[in-house]
Amino acid sequence: MPSDATFEAQLRARLVPIEDYRRHLNAEAFVSDWLLVDQAMIDTFAAATRDHQFIHVDPERARAEAPFGGTIAHGFLTLSLLSTLAFEALPGVERTRMGINYGFEQVRFIAPVKSGARVRGRFRLIGLVERAVSLQSSWDATIEIEGAAKPALTAHWTTVAVLDPPTE
């Protein structure tokens, strides 16, 4: 896990002027790198959420009793990966103090993510509301599964960047 200083440096390196950010509205999608969803990640999520259903945490039983051929990631684990995939793929806006999840208009879990699969995020900016000290961005977000015909999920996701006031 990166240090706070490393995280801040990575964040600052991706910041662009608001004029450049506006150009991404209804333009080409941003795509993250692939991320491995392994059993350790699934088990950690199960422990944090207390969701220990066998389809997630018991590989032998899941192979024998579930239709997936083994364990699968929790849907909410997959959904939660949007944050890290977006951090890697999306530009930020200069003067951003912090980013906040505002919510979802729609989330659909399309296909299960099997333990050992790799996923990536695809994000297209479809809405932008500018205020004096905030920027609300709406995204068509998809989590793709490497080698799969269908994505793991699709979502309409809204985020807010809280901005420092402009300096004159």
Phi, psi and omega in degrees: 000132183290152176291165177302320181294319178294316178302311180299320179295318178297318179297310182299327181294339183261000184283137180232158175298151181303326180299319179290320180299318180303327182294344180278349181297123180059025179258198182296150181286153171266142182230132179277173169285169177285146179231129179282129173254097184257176183297326178299317178297315180298315180297320179296318178295318178301317179295318182292325185258354182061029176254093185253031179303140187301331181296344179258323193240357182237089185303318182294312180294320179297320177298320184281324191246340184258156183278007188263352181082008181160194181284156178231155176290148172299143175303320180287335171295312179302314179299318182294337179291345177307321183299310182290323179293321178293318180304321182287325191261330191264146172284156171251177181250137176307149182078005179290125176270319179199157175250143183228139170284122179269326177150188182233137171276328183202139172223132176230126176269110189267312183220146179288149175261111180285146175305132182095354179280158173250141180234160173215159179259145174233125189229127177236123180287118184242354179204148183211122176238119182259133174233174184303316183232026174205160179222116180260121182245133176250134187235137160276114184243139178225138170252115181267150176252127182303126177080001181260147179286328183248149177285163174290317180203160170231149182206151168254109192243135178243130178238158177232130171260120175274124187254145169290147178301148178295146175267140182263000000 
